Amino acid sequence: MGKWDDCIDGTPLHPESLMMSYGYKPEWSEGALKSPIFQTSTFVFRTAEEGKEFFEIALGKREPGPNGMGLIYSRLNNPDLEIAEDRLALWDRTEDCALFDSGMAAITTAMLAFLRPGDVLLAAEPIYGGTHHFMEWMLPQFGIEVVRFRSSDSAKDIEARLAGATGSLGFVMLETPANPTNALFDIEMIAGVAARHSTDDRKVPVAVDNTFLGPVFSHPTEHGADIVLYSATKYIGGHSDLIAGAALGANEWLEPIRTFRTLLGNHATPWTGWLLMRSLETLPIRMERQQQTAGKVADYLAEHPKVLKVNYLGHLQPGDHQHDLYERQCLGPGAMISFEVEGGEPGAFRLLNALHLVHLAVSLGSTESLAEHPYSMTHSEATPEENEAAGVTAGLVRLSVGMEHPDDLVLDLSQALDKI
Ligand SMILES: Cc1ncc(COP(=O)(O)O)c(C=O)c1O
C-alpha cells in the first residue's frame, strides 16, 4: 500500500484507475464520493503547537511528517489543489506538482525561481507568444539575456550561440512539440548542453512546455528534462472552461517554484483544482479520441490542392531527423495540426471566416475544435521575420482537433477551403 490505496495486493494500479480516488477519502467529508470544493481562505489549527509546527514545516525549519505539510492558508495549499496535483503527478510520473492560475503563471514562476540578473536564458523557437513576450521584453529588464535556437541546431551550434553571450547559463526553456509548427526538439541533447554549463553549486534546469502532447503522449522527464510545464487550460482542463497551469518534476526543482508561487500568490483556486480533478478522469479518453480524429483530418488536408503544407507529427517519415525524435520522445502524434493554405494571410482569413463547426478562437486541447491564425494572433509577439524563419507563415492556420465526428470536421474544412 502506498500513501493512498494505489496498489491491490502489491500490484500498482494505473493512473486511469486512480484518477477517481487518489488522494481523497470519502470519510473526510461526510462520505461524499467526490471531494467537495474547499472554498476557504484559511484552516483552523487544533492547537497553537500544531500551528507552530505547520509553519516550521512550511518554512523548511522542520521535516514534514508522513502527511506532508499541514493545511495553513489557501495561498500555501488547499485540499482541492493538493489532490489535483497528486493526480496530475501520477500521469506525468513525477515526484511533485504545483498548480497555477494559468500556464503563463507556471512558466514565468519557474523562470523567476531559477534565473538571476546576469544570467542567460536559452530558449527554443518558435514558442508560444506569451512566453516569447516575457522572455524577450520583460526578462531583459531584469538583466537576463535570452539566446534562442531552432530544432535544426546541433549541440555545437547552440554552444556557439551561448559563447556569444556574456553571462552564464541559468535556465533552458523548450516547447516540444512547438506551438504552432509541431517542431520537435531533442530534449536529451539539450540536457547535455545544460549539464555542461552546470556546476556542483548550480545545476541548470531544463524545462519543457509539454502542452501540445500532454502527459498522455509525452513524458519529458524520462528524456532528460527537469521541469515539465503546462498550460492546463488546454488538454488537461480540456473543456474550454478554465485557465490553469502546472509545473512538475522532482522535489528539488519544485520546492523553489512552490516558494515563489506562495509569494507571488499565483496558485490555482480551489474551484479550478476541483474542475481539473473532473477533467483528469477523462484525460486519456479525450486525448486518444482527439488524436484518432486528427489523423483523419490531417490525411484529408495533406491531399487538398489548396493546402501547401501540413505540420502533423503523424505524417513524419523515417529518414527525417524529426521522425527519429518523434520515435524517441513521443507516444503519439496528438491532435494539433497546422497547415499552410494558398493565398497567404487573405487565403487563411477566407478559410477561417468560412468555418461553421470549427470555432475561430485561440486556445487548444478542448472538446471543441478551434482554429486560429498564429501569424496575426497567438504568435504576433514575434516579428514577421522571426515568424517566417520559424515556419510561422502568413498562410498558416492552426487547428486543434476536438471531439466532433471526423466526417463533420472534414465536411466543414472542405467547404471552407472552397472559399479560399
Ligand atoms: C504551448 C503553450 N504554452 C503556454 C500557454 C499559456 O497558457 P495560459 O493561456 O494557460 O496562460 C499557451 C497558451 O496558449 C500555450 O499554447
PDBQT file of the ligand as one rigid body, heavy atoms in Angstrom, charges set to zero:
ROOT
HETATM    1  C1  LIG A 501       2.128  25.946 -25.609  1.00  0.00    +0.000 C 
HETATM    2  C2  LIG A 501       1.531  26.941 -24.672  1.00  0.00    +0.000 A 
HETATM    3  N1  LIG A 501       2.153  27.214 -23.516  1.00  0.00    +0.000 NA
HETATM    4  C3  LIG A 501       1.646  28.110 -22.639  1.00  0.00    +0.000 A 
HETATM    5  C4  LIG A 501       0.496  28.807 -22.906  1.00  0.00    +0.000 A 
HETATM    6  C5  LIG A 501      -0.029  29.810 -21.907  1.00  0.00    +0.000 C 
HETATM    7  O1  LIG A 501      -1.041  29.213 -21.147  1.00  0.00    +0.000 OA
HETATM    8  P1  LIG A 501      -2.245  30.049 -20.451  1.00  0.00    +0.000 P 
HETATM    9  O2  LIG A 501      -3.034  30.683 -21.533  1.00  0.00    +0.000 OA
HETATM   10  O3  LIG A 501      -2.978  28.974 -19.686  1.00  0.00    +0.000 OA
HETATM   11  O4  LIG A 501      -1.604  31.045 -19.556  1.00  0.00    +0.000 OA
HETATM   12  C6  LIG A 501      -0.204  28.536 -24.086  1.00  0.00    +0.000 A 
HETATM   13  C7  LIG A 501      -1.462  29.258 -24.396  1.00  0.00    +0.000 C 
HETATM   14  O5  LIG A 501      -1.981  29.205 -25.471  1.00  0.00    +0.000 OA
HETATM   15  C8  LIG A 501       0.336  27.590 -24.993  1.00  0.00    +0.000 A 
HETATM   16  O6  LIG A 501      -0.274  27.310 -26.158  1.00  0.00    +0.000 OA
ENDROOT
TORSDOF 0
